[in-house]
Amino acid sequence: MSEQPTILVVDDDSSIRWVLARALNNAEFKVISCDNSAEGLELVRTHNPNIVITDIQMAGMSGLELLEKLNQSNPNLPVIMITAYADTDIGSQTHELGAFDYLPKPFNINQVIDICRKALDSQLPNTHLPAWQQQIHKAIEQHYHQGQTDILQQIQDDFERFIVDNALRLTQGHKQKAAKLLGWGRNTLTRKLQNWQQQDDD
């Protein structure tokens, strides 16, 4: 039997923590909880949860501040935000900051469970993807967290580099053979390599 996925609940309302813990336990999740963001950060470090559910409005460090810190320390950790305010601006802000999803109170507990399962599913594919798909996924995440735009062009460039690197590795660095494999002339390959080298130097 596989180990139960762990969900960390951070909320200063004990009744919310109790409701979530009971429902998520029944849905075969392991739940740990605390009432403030500072302790939440420590629990992430010590327990390595699969998902974090956090309230936004809390004394001291807010849920949004917690989200920002988790994005820096654990960028692949799904964070689900909960707030008492059905404010579309707050919802948009949480997504911009990298939250997996956002729920206003009062929430439907079945919806929370569904979102948690989707968050788990979002973590699984990377380990099963072919190397080239993992490379693309990693590049998209990197550009997103850096706040870059025009991601499609950036990913095309990254993917092209990945293919060229593999062609050169396969041909043991023989540019003419690699160019033929790629369907390019040798001059095209040489020019590409020079351009990339210049970009890296800059």
Backbone as a printed PyTorch tensor [residue, N CA C, xyz], in Angstrom:
tensor([[[  0.8540,  -1.1950,   0.0000],
         [  0.0000,   0.0000,   0.0000],
         [  0.8860,   1.2410,   0.0000]],

        [[  0.5900,   2.1800,  -0.8880],
         [  1.4100,   3.3780,  -1.0000],
         [  1.1630,   4.2960,   0.1880]],

        [[  2.1500,   5.1060,   0.5020],
         [  2.0560,   6.0170,   1.6350],
         [  1.0230,   7.0960,   1.3550]],

        [[  0.2670,   7.4660,   2.3950],
         [ -0.7510,   8.5030,   2.2330],
         [ -0.0900,   9.8440,   1.9220]],

        [[ -0.6290,  10.5890,   0.9570],
         [ -0.1210,  11.9360,   0.7230],
         [ -0.4490,  12.8370,   1.9080]],

        [[  0.4560,  13.7520,   2.2060],
         [  0.3040,  14.6310,   3.3700],
         [ -0.1290,  16.0230,   2.9410]],

        [[ -1.1300,  16.5520,   3.6370],
         [ -1.6070,  17.9110,   3.3950],
         [ -1.3890,  18.7370,   4.6520]],

        [[ -0.7670,  19.8920,   4.4890],
         [ -0.5940,  20.8340,   5.5910],
         [ -1.6950,  21.8850,   5.5150]],

        [[ -2.4430,  22.0490,   6.6040],
         [ -3.4870,  23.0730,   6.6880],
         [ -3.0030,  24.1790,   7.6170]],

        [[ -2.9720,  25.4070,   7.1010],
         [ -2.5520,  26.5690,   7.8950],
         [ -3.7360,  27.5230,   7.9880]],

        [[ -4.3330,  27.6270,   9.1740],
         [ -5.5090,  28.4860,   9.3560],
         [ -5.6350,  28.8140,  10.8370]],

        [[ -5.8910,  30.0970,  11.1520],
         [ -6.0050,  30.4830,  12.5600],
         [ -7.3850,  30.1880,  13.1420]],

        [[ -8.2760,  29.6240,  12.3360],
         [ -9.6100,  29.2280,  12.7900],
         [ -9.5880,  27.7230,  13.0780]],

        [[ -9.6910,  27.3600,  14.3500],
         [ -9.5910,  25.9460,  14.7290],
         [-10.7160,  25.1060,  14.1360]],

        [[-11.8960,  25.7070,  13.9500],
         [-13.0160,  24.9460,  13.3840],
         [-12.7540,  24.5880,  11.9240]],

        [[-12.1090,  25.4880,  11.1910],
         [-11.7600,  25.2010,   9.7920],
         [-10.7220,  24.0870,   9.7390]],

        [[ -9.7310,  24.1600,  10.6100],
         [ -8.7130,  23.1030,  10.6450],
         [ -9.3450,  21.7520,  10.9490]],

        [[-10.3070,  21.7380,  11.8750],
         [-10.9600,  20.4850,  12.2660],
         [-11.7730,  19.9180,  11.1080]],

        [[-12.5710,  20.7720,  10.4530],
         [-13.4100,  20.3210,   9.3310],
         [-12.5480,  19.7630,   8.2050]],

        [[-11.4860,  20.4930,   7.8490],
         [-10.6140,  20.0380,   6.7650],
         [ -9.9020,  18.7360,   7.1370]],

        [[ -9.4110,  18.6540,   8.3610],
         [ -8.6940,  17.4470,   8.7820],
         [ -9.6100,  16.2300,   8.7370]],

        [[-10.8240,  16.3870,   9.2250],
         [-11.7560,  15.2490,   9.2460],
         [-12.1080,  14.8010,   7.8300]],

        [[-12.4490,  15.7640,   6.9710],
         [-12.8510,  15.4180,   5.6050],
         [-11.6890,  14.8290,   4.8090]],

        [[-10.5150,  15.4230,   4.9400],
         [ -9.3600,  14.9520,   4.1710],
         [ -8.8540,  13.6050,   4.6870]],

        [[ -8.9580,  13.3920,   5.9880],
         [ -8.6130,  12.0700,   6.5250],
         [ -9.5370,  10.9970,   5.9620]],

        [[-10.8320,  11.3180,   5.8790],
         [-11.7990,  10.3750,   5.3110],
         [-11.5270,  10.1120,   3.8350]],

        [[-10.8970,  11.0930,   3.1730],
         [-10.5450,  10.9370,   1.7560],
         [ -9.1590,  10.3150,   1.5890]],

        [[ -8.6240,   9.7730,   2.6850],
         [ -7.3540,   9.0410,   2.6850],
         [ -6.1280,   9.9310,   2.4890]],

        [[ -6.2340,  11.1590,   3.0110],
         [ -5.0750,  12.0320,   3.1010],
         [ -4.6070,  12.0690,   4.5560]],

        [[ -3.3130,  12.2280,   4.7440],
         [ -2.7750,  12.4980,   6.0740],
         [ -2.7340,  14.0060,   6.2510]],

        [[ -3.1920,  14.5050,   7.3940],
         [ -3.2890,  15.9530,   7.5970],
         [ -2.4670,  16.3770,   8.8110]],

        [[ -1.6630,  17.4210,   8.6180],
         [ -1.0130,  18.1140,   9.7240],
         [ -1.4780,  19.5570,   9.6590]],

        [[ -1.4780,  20.2610,  10.7800],
         [ -2.0380,  21.6120,  10.7580],
         [ -1.3540,  22.5090,  11.7750]],

        [[ -1.5520,  23.8140,  11.5800],
         [ -1.0590,  24.8180,  12.5180],
         [ -1.8860,  26.0790,  12.3260]],

        [[ -1.6930,  27.0610,  13.2260],
         [ -2.5470,  28.2500,  13.1820],
         [ -1.8210,  29.5090,  12.7180]],

        [[ -0.5960,  29.3840,  12.1980],
         [  0.1090,  30.5800,  11.7270],
         [  1.1280,  30.2140,  10.6480]],

        [[  1.4780,  31.1950,   9.8480],
         [  2.3440,  30.9640,   8.6870],
         [  3.7710,  30.6070,   9.0710]],

        [[  4.2780,  31.2130,  10.1430],
         [  5.6580,  30.9280,  10.5530],
         [  5.8150,  29.4470,  10.8990]],

        [[  4.8530,  28.9150,  11.6540],
         [  4.9030,  27.4870,  11.9830],
         [  4.6810,  26.6470,  10.7280]],

        [[  3.8450,  27.1770,   9.8170],
         [  3.6090,  26.4710,   8.5640],
         [  4.8940,  26.2730,   7.7750]],

        [[  5.7190,  27.3080,   7.7090],
         [  7.0050,  27.1980,   7.0140],
         [  7.8850,  26.1250,   7.6470]],

        [[  7.8790,  26.0760,   8.9740],
         [  8.6900,  25.0830,   9.6740],
         [  8.1700,  23.6700,   9.4050]],

        [[  6.8430,  23.5050,   9.3610],
         [  6.2700,  22.1840,   9.0940],
         [  6.5560,  21.7330,   7.6620]],

        [[  6.5920,  22.6730,   6.7340],
         [  6.9670,  22.3200,   5.3610],
         [  8.3980,  21.7970,   5.3380]],

        [[  9.2580,  22.4460,   6.1050],
         [ 10.6670,  22.0370,   6.1330],
         [ 10.8400,  20.6620,   6.7820]],

        [[ 10.0930,  20.4160,   7.8540],
         [ 10.3130,  19.1840,   8.6230],
         [  9.4750,  17.9960,   8.1460]],

        [[  8.3010,  18.2720,   7.5330],
         [  7.3970,  17.1820,   7.1590],
         [  7.2470,  16.9930,   5.6500]],

        [[  7.7230,  17.9660,   4.8680],
         [  7.6930,  17.8450,   3.4050],
         [  6.3180,  17.4120,   2.8750]],

        [[  5.2670,  18.2150,   3.1290],
         [  3.9220,  17.8300,   2.6860],
         [  3.7960,  17.8550,   1.1610]],

        [[  2.7930,  17.1620,   0.6640],
         [  2.5270,  17.1430,  -0.7770],
         [  1.7360,  18.3580,  -1.2270]],

        [[  0.9300,  18.9210,  -0.3230],
         [  0.0560,  20.0560,  -0.6260],
         [ -0.0260,  20.9450,   0.6130]],

        [[ -0.1770,  22.2510,   0.3910],
         [ -0.4510,  23.1870,   1.4860],
         [ -1.7890,  23.8710,   1.2160]],

        [[ -2.6490,  23.8840,   2.2220],
         [ -3.8860,  24.6690,   2.1780],
         [ -3.7380,  25.7600,   3.2240]],

        [[ -3.8620,  27.0120,   2.8080],
         [ -3.6580,  28.0980,   3.7650],
         [ -4.7190,  29.1840,   3.6450]],

        [[ -5.1040,  29.7100,   4.7880],
         [ -5.9640,  30.8850,   4.8270],
         [ -5.1410,  32.0910,   4.3740]],

        [[ -5.8160,  33.0980,   3.8480],
         [ -5.1030,  34.3060,   3.4240],
         [ -4.9890,  35.3000,   4.5750]],

        [[ -6.1160,  35.5560,   5.2520],
         [ -6.1460,  36.5640,   6.3050],
         [ -5.7780,  35.9380,   7.6450]],

        [[ -4.5430,  36.1690,   8.0840],
         [ -4.0870,  35.6750,   9.3850],
         [ -3.2170,  36.7300,  10.0460]],

        [[ -3.1760,  36.6860,  11.3770],
         [ -2.3070,  37.6150,  12.1020],
         [ -0.8510,  37.2850,  11.8070]],

        [[ -0.0140,  38.3180,  11.8710],
         [  1.4010,  38.1010,  11.5610],
         [  1.5940,  37.9480,  10.0700]],

        [[  2.2950,  36.9100,   9.6770],
         [  2.5380,  36.6560,   8.2600],
         [  1.2510,  36.1750,   7.5870]],

        [[  0.8270,  36.8690,   6.5420],
         [ -0.4070,  36.4930,   5.8490],
         [ -0.1930,  35.2550,   4.9830]],

        [[ -1.3080,  34.7010,   4.5100],
         [ -1.2150,  33.5590,   3.6120],
         [ -0.5290,  33.9000,   2.3070]],

        [[ -0.7090,  35.1420,   1.8430],
         [ -0.0420,  35.5590,   0.6070],
         [  1.4740,  35.6170,   0.7950]],

        [[  1.8970,  36.0970,   1.9540],
         [  3.3390,  36.1150,   2.2460],
         [  3.8830,  34.6960,   2.3480]],

        [[  3.0910,  33.8110,   2.9510],
         [  3.4910,  32.4070,   3.0380],
         [  3.6310,  31.8120,   1.6410]],

        [[  2.6750,  32.1240,   0.7710],
         [  2.7220,  31.6360,  -0.6120],
         [  3.9980,  32.0930,  -1.3100]],

        [[  4.3420,  33.3650,  -1.1490],
         [  5.5520,  33.8910,  -1.7920],
         [  6.8070,  33.1740,  -1.2840]],

        [[  6.8730,  32.9450,   0.0140],
         [  8.0400,  32.2650,   0.5790],
         [  8.1190,  30.8170,   0.1040]],

        [[  6.9740,  30.1540,   0.0070],
         [  6.9650,  28.7680,  -0.4640],
         [  7.3450,  28.6830,  -1.9350]],

        [[  6.9500,  29.6840,  -2.7100],
         [  7.3360,  29.6980,  -4.1270],
         [  8.8470,  29.7860,  -4.2870]],

        [[  9.4930,  30.4440,  -3.3360],
         [ 10.9520,  30.5610,  -3.3930],
         [ 11.6390,  29.2850,  -2.9100]],

        [[ 11.1290,  28.7260,  -1.8140],
         [ 11.8010,  27.5680,  -1.2080],
         [ 11.3290,  26.2310,  -1.7730]],

        [[ 10.0550,  26.1630,  -2.1760],
         [  9.4640,  24.9130,  -2.6820],
         [  8.5900,  25.2150,  -3.8960]],

        [[  9.1930,  25.6110,  -5.0220],
         [  8.4100,  26.0890,  -6.1700],
         [  7.4540,  25.0580,  -6.7640]],

        [[  7.6790,  23.7850,  -6.5320],
         [  6.8000,  22.7550,  -7.0940],
         [  5.7180,  22.2940,  -6.1260]],

        [[  5.6490,  22.9090,  -4.9600],
         [  4.6560,  22.5290,  -3.9560],
         [  3.3260,  23.2270,  -4.2370]],

        [[  2.2460,  22.4840,  -4.5050],
         [  0.9530,  23.1260,  -4.7710],
         [  0.4060,  23.7840,  -3.5040]],

        [[ -0.0100,  25.0460,  -3.6350],
         [ -0.5790,  25.7880,  -2.5090],
         [ -1.9980,  26.2070,  -2.8740]],

        [[ -2.9490,  25.8410,  -2.0310],
         [ -4.3590,  26.1820,  -2.2380],
         [ -4.7300,  27.2500,  -1.2220]],

        [[ -5.2580,  28.3740,  -1.7030],
         [ -5.5670,  29.5060,  -0.8430],
         [ -7.0490,  29.5170,  -0.4810]],

        [[ -7.3430,  29.8330,   0.7870],
         [ -8.7250,  29.9390,   1.2640],
         [ -8.8730,  31.2770,   1.9720]],

        [[ -9.9930,  31.9740,   1.7040],
         [-10.2350,  33.2530,   2.3570],
         [-11.7200,  33.4340,   2.6200]],

        [[-12.0300,  34.2660,   3.5890],
         [-13.4300,  34.5460,   3.9150],
         [-14.0460,  35.5220,   2.9270]],

        [[-13.2330,  36.0780,   2.0590],
         [-13.7190,  37.1060,   1.1460],
         [-13.7660,  36.5850,  -0.2820]],

        [[-14.9730,  36.6220,  -0.8830],
         [-15.1280,  36.1990,  -2.2840],
         [-14.7340,  37.3660,  -3.1770]],

        [[-13.4800,  37.6910,  -3.1560],
         [-12.9380,  38.8480,  -3.8610],
         [-12.1720,  38.3700,  -5.0910]],

        [[-12.6600,  38.7470,  -6.2760],
         [-12.0090,  38.2910,  -7.5110],
         [-10.6000,  38.8530,  -7.6370]],

        [[-10.3630,  40.0520,  -7.0770],
         [ -9.0150,  40.6270,  -7.1380],
         [ -8.0290,  39.7830,  -6.3300]],

        [[ -8.4710,  39.3340,  -5.1520],
         [ -7.6090,  38.4740,  -4.3380],
         [ -7.3680,  37.1560,  -5.0530]],

        [[ -8.4320,  36.6230,  -5.6820],
         [ -8.2840,  35.3820,  -6.4360],
         [ -7.2660,  35.5160,  -7.5480]],

        [[ -7.3330,  36.6270,  -8.2810],
         [ -6.3770,  36.8630,  -9.3660],
         [ -4.9640,  37.0180,  -8.8200]],

        [[ -4.8610,  37.7020,  -7.6840],
         [ -3.5370,  37.9220,  -7.0860],
         [ -2.8970,  36.6030,  -6.6670]],

        [[ -3.7070,  35.6920,  -6.1060],
         [ -3.1460,  34.4120,  -5.6730],
         [ -2.6270,  33.6080,  -6.8600]],

        [[ -3.3540,  33.6540,  -7.9790],
         [ -2.8970,  32.9270,  -9.1690],
         [ -1.6230,  33.5480,  -9.7240]],

        [[ -1.5650,  34.8820,  -9.7070],
         [ -0.3680,  35.5620, -10.2020],
         [  0.8520,  35.2190,  -9.3470]],

        [[  0.6120,  34.9960,  -8.0630],
         [  1.7170,  34.6670,  -7.1540],
         [  2.0760,  33.1870,  -7.1890]],

        [[  1.3010,  32.4030,  -7.9560],
         [  1.6630,  31.0020,  -8.1360],
         [  0.8400,  29.9980,  -7.3620]],

        [[ -0.3150,  30.4300,  -6.7900],
         [ -1.1700,  29.4720,  -6.0820],
         [ -1.7430,  28.4550,  -7.0590]],

        [[ -1.9210,  27.2340,  -6.5860],
         [ -2.5170,  26.2070,  -7.4410],
         [ -3.9880,  26.4980,  -7.6650]],

        [[ -4.6850,  26.9280,  -6.6050],
         [ -6.0990,  27.2750,  -6.7320],
         [ -6.5090,  28.1560,  -5.5650]],

        [[ -7.7490,  28.6590,  -5.6340],
         [ -8.2460,  29.6350,  -4.6710],
         [ -9.6970,  29.3110,  -4.3600]],

        [[-10.0680,  29.3130,  -3.0730],
         [-11.4400,  29.0080,  -2.6640],
         [-11.9250,  30.0290,  -1.6390]],

        [[-13.0950,  30.6370,  -1.8720],
         [-13.6770,  31.5230,  -0.8570],
         [-14.4870,  30.7140,   0.1560]],

        [[-14.5070,  31.1540,   1.4120],
         [-15.3840,  30.5570,   2.4160],
         [-16.7960,  31.1450,   2.2550]],

        [[-17.8420,  30.3910,   2.5340],
         [-17.8350,  28.9700,   2.8980],
         [-17.5740,  28.1120,   1.6590]],

        [[-16.7450,  27.1060,   1.7930],
         [-16.3880,  26.2750,   0.6480],
         [-17.0860,  24.9150,   0.7400]],

        [[-17.1910,  24.2770,  -0.4010],
         [-17.7270,  22.9220,  -0.4840],
         [-16.5750,  21.9530,  -0.2460]],

        [[-16.6880,  21.1320,   0.7860],
         [-15.5640,  20.2660,   1.1440],
         [-15.2310,  19.2780,   0.0370]],

        [[-16.2410,  18.8410,  -0.7130],
         [-15.9720,  17.9330,  -1.8390],
         [-15.1380,  18.6240,  -2.9070]],

        [[-15.3740,  19.9260,  -3.0690],
         [-14.5800,  20.6950,  -4.0260],
         [-13.1250,  20.7810,  -3.5630]],

        [[-12.9260,  20.9600,  -2.2580],
         [-11.5650,  21.0000,  -1.7160],
         [-10.8490,  19.6750,  -1.9710]],

        [[-11.5490,  18.5710,  -1.7420],
         [-10.9580,  17.2450,  -1.9640],
         [-10.5980,  17.0610,  -3.4330]],

        [[-11.5090,  17.4810,  -4.3280],
         [-11.2350,  17.3630,  -5.7710],
         [-10.0040,  18.1680,  -6.1620]],

        [[ -9.8940,  19.3880,  -5.6200],
         [ -8.7460,  20.2380,  -5.9460],
         [ -7.4540,  19.6110,  -5.4150]],

        [[ -7.5210,  19.0220,  -4.2290],
         [ -6.3320,  18.3590,  -3.6720],
         [ -5.8990,  17.1940,  -4.5590]],

        [[ -6.8590,  16.4500,  -5.0610],
         [ -6.5150,  15.3280,  -5.9420],
         [ -5.9130,  15.8270,  -7.2530]],

        [[ -6.4530,  16.9300,  -7.7650],
         [ -5.8800,  17.5100,  -8.9850],
         [ -4.4590,  18.0070,  -8.7210]],

        [[ -4.2520,  18.5870,  -7.5410],
         [ -2.9100,  19.0700,  -7.1890],
         [ -1.9220,  17.9120,  -7.1310]],

        [[ -2.3560,  16.7810,  -6.5820],
         [ -1.4940,  15.5960,  -6.5600],
         [ -1.2010,  15.1060,  -7.9680]],

        [[ -2.2440,  15.0670,  -8.8040],
         [ -2.0670,  14.6110, -10.1850],
         [ -1.0880,  15.5030, -10.9380]],

        [[ -1.0950,  16.8050, -10.6080],
         [ -0.2040,  17.7370, -11.3120],
         [  1.2580,  17.4500, -11.0110]],

        [[  1.5240,  16.7570,  -9.9090],
         [  2.9010,  16.4460,  -9.5310],
         [  3.3870,  15.1360, -10.1350]],

        [[  2.4650,  14.2620, -10.5280],
         [  2.8530,  12.9340, -10.9830],
         [  3.4920,  12.8860, -12.3620]],

        [[  2.9580,  13.5960, -13.3710],
         [  3.4520,  13.3700, -14.7310],
         [  4.9430,  13.5630, -14.9230]],

        [[  5.5520,  14.5010, -14.2110],
         [  6.9720,  14.7930, -14.4560],
         [  7.8580,  13.5560, -14.3730]],

        [[  7.5530,  12.6680, -13.4220],
         [  8.4220,  11.5160, -13.2290],
         [  8.2270,  10.4710, -14.3130]],

        [[  7.1280,  10.5750, -15.0810],
         [  6.8320,   9.5760, -16.0980],
         [  7.0120,  10.1120, -17.5190]],

        [[  7.2820,  11.4010, -17.6450],
         [  7.4220,  11.9890, -18.9700],
         [  8.7520,  11.6100, -19.6040]],

        [[  8.7780,  11.5220, -20.9430],
         [ 10.0680,  11.3950, -21.6300],
         [ 10.9500,  12.5930, -21.3030]],

        [[ 12.2470,  12.4260, -21.4740],
         [ 13.2000,  13.4780, -21.0900],
         [ 12.9110,  14.8020, -21.7850]],

        [[ 12.5330,  14.7380, -23.0730],
         [ 12.3140,  16.0010, -23.7960],
         [ 11.0940,  16.7410, -23.2460]],

        [[ 10.0670,  16.0070, -22.7970],
         [  8.9010,  16.6670, -22.2170],
         [  9.2240,  17.2320, -20.8360]],

        [[ 10.0520,  16.5150, -20.0790],
         [ 10.4770,  17.0390, -18.7850],
         [ 11.2570,  18.3410, -18.9650]],

        [[ 12.0850,  18.3880, -20.0130],
         [ 12.8740,  19.5870, -20.2970],
         [ 11.9560,  20.7740, -20.5880]],

        [[ 10.9200,  20.5430, -21.3910],
         [  9.9820,  21.6110, -21.7220],
         [  9.2430,  22.0680, -20.4710]],

        [[  8.7630,  21.1110, -19.6860],
         [  8.0250,  21.4480, -18.4660],
         [  8.8910,  22.2760, -17.5170]],

        [[ 10.1330,  21.8750, -17.3540],
         [ 11.0580,  22.5940, -16.4750],
         [ 11.2900,  24.0170, -16.9800]],

        [[ 11.4330,  24.1560, -18.3000],
         [ 11.6780,  25.4830, -18.8800],
         [ 10.4680,  26.3880, -18.6980]],

        [[  9.2590,  25.8410, -18.9020],
         [  8.0450,  26.6380, -18.7300],
         [  7.9450,  27.1370, -17.2940]],

        [[  8.1730,  26.2540, -16.3240],
         [  8.1200,  26.6470, -14.9120],
         [  9.1370,  27.7370, -14.6070]],

        [[ 10.3360,  27.5770, -15.1350],
         [ 11.3990,  28.5490, -14.8680],
         [ 11.0280,  29.9210, -15.4170]],

        [[ 10.5620,  29.9750, -16.6660],
         [ 10.1920,  31.2590, -17.2630],
         [  9.0060,  31.8830, -16.5280]],

        [[  8.0550,  31.0420, -16.1050],
         [  6.8740,  31.5500, -15.4040],
         [  7.2660,  32.1930, -14.0830]],

        [[  8.0740,  31.4900, -13.2880],
         [  8.4460,  32.0050, -11.9710],
         [  9.3640,  33.2200, -12.0710]],

        [[ 10.0200,  33.3910, -13.2160],
         [ 10.8460,  34.5780, -13.4290],
         [ 10.0240,  35.7490, -13.9590]],

        [[  8.7210,  35.5170, -14.1720],
         [  7.8310,  36.5830, -14.6370],
         [  8.0410,  36.9650, -16.0860]],

        [[  8.5930,  36.0610, -16.8780],
         [  8.8730,  36.3740, -18.2750],
         [  7.6180,  36.2330, -19.1340]],

        [[  7.5940,  36.9820, -20.2320],
         [  6.5140,  36.8900, -21.2060],
         [  7.0610,  36.2770, -22.4930]],

        [[  6.1780,  36.1240, -23.4810],
         [  6.5790,  35.5190, -24.7570],
         [  7.1970,  34.1410, -24.5210]],

        [[  6.5350,  33.3620, -23.6570],
         [  7.0890,  32.0650, -23.2550],
         [  7.2040,  31.1110, -24.4310]],

        [[  6.2460,  31.1610, -25.3700],
         [  6.2700,  30.2150, -26.4870],
         [  7.5790,  30.3150, -27.2610]],

        [[  8.0110,  31.5570, -27.5640],
         [  9.2600,  31.7380, -28.2950],
         [ 10.4470,  31.2530, -27.4650]],

        [[ 10.4050,  31.5460, -26.1610],
         [ 11.4860,  31.1130, -25.2780],
         [ 11.5850,  29.5910, -25.2410]],

        [[ 10.4230,  28.9260, -25.1540],
         [ 10.4190,  27.4670, -25.0790],
         [ 10.8880,  26.8600, -26.3910]],

        [[ 10.5130,  27.4760, -27.5090],
         [ 10.9850,  26.9860, -28.8080],
         [ 12.5100,  27.0320, -28.8720]],

        [[ 13.0740,  28.1290, -28.3780],
         [ 14.5360,  28.2560, -28.3600],
         [ 15.1650,  27.1940, -27.4510]],

        [[ 14.5660,  27.0210, -26.2640],
         [ 15.0990,  26.0270, -25.3220],
         [ 15.0070,  24.6210, -25.9020]],

        [[ 13.8810,  24.3250, -26.5460],
         [ 13.6740,  22.9950, -27.1090],
         [ 14.6510,  22.7430, -28.2630]],

        [[ 14.8940,  23.7900, -29.0590],
         [ 15.8390,  23.6600, -30.1700],
         [ 17.2390,  23.3610, -29.6400]],

        [[ 17.6180,  24.0480, -28.5780],
         [ 18.9220,  23.7810, -27.9550],
         [ 19.0080,  22.3310, -27.4760]],

        [[ 17.9280,  21.8720, -26.8550],
         [ 17.8910,  20.5100, -26.3240],
         [ 18.0910,  19.4880, -27.4380]],

        [[ 17.4150,  19.7010, -28.5740],
         [ 17.5340,  18.7780, -29.7060],
         [ 18.9500,  18.8050, -30.2740]],

        [[ 19.4990,  20.0160, -30.4290],
         [ 20.8530,  20.1440, -30.9770],
         [ 21.8720,  19.4810, -30.0540]],

        [[ 21.7380,  19.7070, -28.7470],
         [ 22.6580,  19.0770, -27.7890],
         [ 22.6330,  17.5620, -27.9190]],

        [[ 21.4320,  17.0140, -28.0770],
         [ 21.3140,  15.5630, -28.1970],
         [ 21.8630,  15.0570, -29.5260]],

        [[ 21.6770,  15.8450, -30.5980],
         [ 22.2240,  15.4530, -31.8990],
         [ 23.7500,  15.4330, -31.8550]],

        [[ 24.3370,  16.4300, -31.2140],
         [ 25.7950,  16.4800, -31.0850],
         [ 26.3120,  15.3470, -30.1940]],

        [[ 25.5640,  15.0370, -29.1490],
         [ 25.9730,  13.9400, -28.2680],
         [ 25.9160,  12.6100, -29.0140]],

        [[ 24.8550,  12.4400, -29.8070],
         [ 24.6770,  11.1920, -30.5480],
         [ 25.7700,  10.9940, -31.5910]],

        [[ 26.2010,  12.1030, -32.2020],
         [ 27.2370,  12.0230, -33.2440],
         [ 28.6300,  12.2770, -32.6780]],

        [[ 28.7230,  12.2730, -31.3310],
         [ 30.0040,  12.4570, -30.6390],
         [ 30.6770,  13.7750, -31.0150]],

        [[ 29.8500,  14.8260, -31.1510],
         [ 30.3620,  16.1630, -31.4120],
         [ 30.7000,  16.4530, -32.8610]],

        [[ 30.3750,  15.5480, -33.7690],
         [ 30.6800,  15.7330, -35.1900],
         [ 29.6150,  16.6530, -35.7970]],

        [[ 29.9960,  17.9170, -36.0650],
         [ 29.0210,  18.9170, -36.4910],
         [ 28.3620,  18.5830, -37.8230]],

        [[ 29.1340,  18.0750, -38.7680],
         [ 28.5640,  17.7830, -40.0810],
         [ 27.5000,  16.6830, -39.9780]],

        [[ 27.7920,  15.6410, -39.2020],
         [ 26.8230,  14.5660, -39.0230],
         [ 25.6020,  15.0540, -38.2440]],

        [[ 25.8490,  15.8860, -37.2300],
         [ 24.7450,  16.4220, -36.4350],
         [ 23.8460,  17.3080, -37.2860]],

        [[ 24.4640,  18.1470, -38.1330],
         [ 23.6890,  19.0240, -39.0130],
         [ 22.8280,  18.2080, -39.9710]],

        [[ 23.3920,  17.1360, -40.5070],
         [ 22.6380,  16.2730, -41.4180],
         [ 21.4660,  15.6220, -40.6930]],

        [[ 21.7080,  15.1790, -39.4700],
         [ 20.6470,  14.5740, -38.6670],
         [ 19.5180,  15.5670, -38.4080]],

        [[ 19.8780,  16.8210, -38.2060],
         [ 18.8980,  17.8700, -37.9300],
         [ 18.2170,  18.3970, -39.1860]],

        [[ 18.7690,  18.0710, -40.3520],
         [ 18.2220,  18.6000, -41.5930],
         [ 18.6960,  20.0040, -41.8950]],

        [[ 19.8320,  20.3840, -41.3200],
         [ 20.4260,  21.6950, -41.5400],
         [ 21.7120,  21.5500, -42.3400]],

        [[ 22.1800,  22.6850, -42.8480],
         [ 23.5350,  22.7390, -43.3580],
         [ 24.4850,  22.9530, -42.1920]],

        [[ 25.7670,  22.6200, -42.4070],
         [ 26.7230,  22.7690, -41.3110],
         [ 26.8470,  24.2250, -40.8890]],

        [[ 26.7570,  25.1630, -41.8440],
         [ 26.8740,  26.5820, -41.5090],
         [ 25.7360,  27.0320, -40.5920]],

        [[ 24.5400,  26.4860, -40.8390],
         [ 23.3930,  26.8300, -39.9920],
         [ 23.6310,  26.3790, -38.5620]],

        [[ 24.1180,  25.1470, -38.4080],
         [ 24.4030,  24.6340, -37.0700],
         [ 25.4860,  25.4610, -36.3850]],

        [[ 26.5400,  25.7780, -37.1220],
         [ 27.6310,  26.5720, -36.5510],
         [ 27.1250,  27.9350, -36.0950]],

        [[ 26.2800,  28.5560, -36.9310],
         [ 25.7340,  29.8730, -36.5880],
         [ 24.8630,  29.8020, -35.3290]],

        [[ 24.0490,  28.7590, -35.2390],
         [ 23.2010,  28.5810, -34.0580],
         [ 24.0560,  28.4520, -32.7960]],

        [[ 25.0820,  27.6310, -32.8810],
         [ 25.9490,  27.4110, -31.7230],
         [ 26.6590,  28.6910, -31.3040]],

        [[ 27.0850,  29.4750, -32.2980],
         [ 27.7560,  30.7410, -31.9960],
         [ 26.7880,  31.7230, -31.3220]],

        [[ 25.5490,  31.7790, -31.8310],
         [ 24.5480,  32.6790, -31.2510],
         [ 24.2420,  32.3030, -29.8030]],

        [[ 24.1040,  31.0080, -29.5570],
         [ 23.8140,  30.5570, -28.1900],
         [ 24.9770,  30.8270, -27.2600]],

        [[ 26.1860,  30.6470, -27.7610],
         [ 27.3650,  30.9210, -26.9510],
         [ 27.4270,  32.3950, -26.5750]],

        [[ 27.0760,  33.2570, -27.5430],
         [ 27.0810,  34.6980, -27.2910],
         [ 26.0110,  35.0660, -26.2600]],

        [[ 24.8250,  34.4480, -26.3720],
         [ 23.7570,  34.7030, -25.4000],
         [ 24.1820,  34.2810, -23.9970]],

        [[ 24.8550,  33.1400, -23.9020],
         [ 25.3110,  32.6590, -22.5960],
         [ 26.3710,  33.5760, -22.0090]],

        [[ 27.2410,  34.1010, -22.8730],
         [ 28.2950,  35.0040, -22.4030],
         [ 27.7140,  36.3220, -21.9230]],

        [[ 26.6260,  36.7670, -22.5870],
         [ 25.9830,  38.0230, -22.1860],
         [ 25.2730,  37.8520, -20.8510]]])
